[in-house]
Structures are given as structure tokens and as C-alpha cells.
């Protein structure tokens, strides 16, 4: 049975329209949430990262890139499409597994950026980000 080693969470806003963060054009990502976790010295650990982000397509049809960094180094990314007309509101959930994390304090950062020039999008919330360190 898995054992929980550590848990951390950050909820900048739990509601829609609780934020108004303009999504910048790549490569300039915008950090929207950060969570710190202290991983004990256990072999074969895993850190499960879960994020939920609400955003709105403001102009055109394009895509957004979500990235997760551990201590400034990218460990995960995912692309999500959007449009600004018929379906303009989105709620995206991401899940990543970081394996074999060194013991110590680690900062995980969730960032967002536009991949399509000439489009616009805004993170409006909710924004939640959590990290769960386990020993399988």
C-alpha cells in the first residue's frame, strides 16, 4: 500500500472570474501558481502533480501551452486548444507524475503561454495546484 510522504497545495482562486491573467505569447510564459513540497529521503518516490485552470479565449482560434517546472527545470508540458467565439470558456485539468525526486525542498511552478500569434486568452480561474509525494 502506498504511503503519503508529503502534501502541498496552492489555490490562487477557487472560482471563475477570480483572476484576470493575460496569457503571454511564447516563449514568455507566465507563472500562475507555485507549490512547495519537502520530500523525505525515500527511494522510488513519486510526486503526483494536479492542476486545474479556467481560462477564456479572447481573440481567434489557437492553443495554449501549460508547463510544470521543478526548481526551474521543465518536467512536463501539455497543449490545449481554444477559440473565442462559440466555445470561449475552458476548464483544463492536468496531471503529471515526477518520479525519483531527490530528498529536500522543491518548488513546482505552473505556467501558461500562447502558442498562436494573433490570438489572445486570459486565465480567469479557478486555479488550483497540488503536489502529493508518495512511496509506492
C-alpha positions in Angstrom: 0.0 0.0 0.0 1.3 3.5 -0.9 2.4 5.8 1.9 1.9 9.5 1.8 5.2 11.3 2.4 4.3 15.0 1.9 1.5 17.2 0.5 1.3 20.8 -0.6 -1.3 22.9 -2.3 -1.9 26.3 -3.7 -5.2 27.8 -4.6 -4.8 31.3 -6.0 -8.5 31.4 -6.8 -11.2 28.7 -6.3 -13.7 30.5 -8.5 -14.3 31.5 -12.1 -13.6 35.2 -12.7 -11.4 35.2 -9.6 -8.4 36.1 -11.8 -7.6 38.1 -14.9 -4.1 37.0 -16.0 -3.3 37.8 -19.7 -1.6 34.8 -21.3 1.6 36.0 -23.0 2.9 34.8 -26.3 5.6 32.1 -26.2 8.4 31.9 -25.2 7.4 34.3 -22.4 5.5 32.1 -20.0 3.5 33.4 -17.1 3.7 31.6 -13.8 0.2 31.3 -12.4 0.7 29.0 -9.3 3.5 27.6 -7.3 3.6 24.8 -4.7 6.4 23.9 -2.3 6.9 20.3 -1.0 9.5 18.7 1.2 10.4 15.2 0.0 12.0 12.9 2.6 14.9 10.6 1.7 12.9 7.6 0.3 13.9 5.6 -2.7 11.3 5.1 -5.5 9.2 8.1 -4.5 6.7 9.8 -6.8 5.3 13.3 -6.7 1.8 13.5 -8.2 1.0 17.0 -9.5 -2.5 18.0 -10.3 -3.6 21.4 -11.6 -6.9 22.9 -12.7 -7.0 26.1 -14.7 -10.0 28.0 -16.0 -9.4 30.3 -19.0 -11.2 32.2 -21.7 -10.4 32.6 -25.4 -10.5 36.3 -26.2 -9.4 36.5 -29.8 -9.1 34.0 -32.6 -8.6 30.2 -32.6 -5.3 29.0 -31.2 -3.6 27.0 -28.5 -2.1 27.4 -25.0 0.9 25.6 -23.6 0.8 24.7 -19.9 4.2 23.8 -18.4 5.3 22.5 -15.0 8.7 23.2 -13.6 10.5 21.6 -10.7 13.1 24.1 -9.2 13.2 26.0 -12.5 13.6 22.9 -14.8 10.7 21.9 -17.1 9.4 18.4 -16.3 6.0 18.4 -18.1 4.0 20.3 -20.7 0.6 20.0 -22.4 -1.1 21.8 -25.2 -4.8 22.8 -25.2 -6.7 24.5 -28.0 -9.2 27.3 -27.6 -11.5 29.5 -29.7 -13.0 32.9 -28.9 -16.4 32.5 -30.5 -18.8 29.7 -29.8 -16.8 27.8 -27.1 -14.8 30.5 -25.3 -14.7 29.2 -21.7 -12.5 26.3 -20.7 -11.6 24.4 -17.6 -8.5 22.2 -18.1 -7.1 19.7 -15.6 -3.5 18.5 -15.9 -1.9 15.6 -14.1 1.8 14.8 -14.1 3.9 12.2 -12.2 7.5 13.2 -11.2 9.5 10.1 -10.3 12.6 9.6 -8.3 12.7 13.1 -6.8 15.7 13.9 -4.7 15.2 14.4 -1.0 14.7 18.1 0.0 12.6 21.1 -0.6 11.3 21.5 -4.1 9.3 24.3 -5.8 6.9 23.3 -8.5 5.6 26.1 -10.8 2.7 26.0 -13.2 3.0 28.4 -16.1 0.9 29.2 -19.2 1.7 30.7 -22.6 0.1 31.3 -26.0 1.5 29.3 -29.0 -0.5 31.0 -31.7 0.4 34.6 -32.7 -2.5 36.9 -33.3 -4.7 35.3 -30.7 -5.5 36.2 -27.1 -6.6 34.3 -24.0 -7.0 35.1 -20.3 -6.7 32.9 -17.2 -9.9 33.7 -15.3 -9.9 30.9 -12.7 -10.4 28.7 -10.9 -6.7 28.0 -10.4 -5.6 25.1 -8.2 -2.3 23.3 -8.0 -1.3 20.4 -5.7 1.7 18.1 -5.1 1.4 14.7 -3.3 4.7 12.8 -2.6 4.1 9.1 -2.1 6.2 5.9 -1.6 4.6 3.2 -3.8 
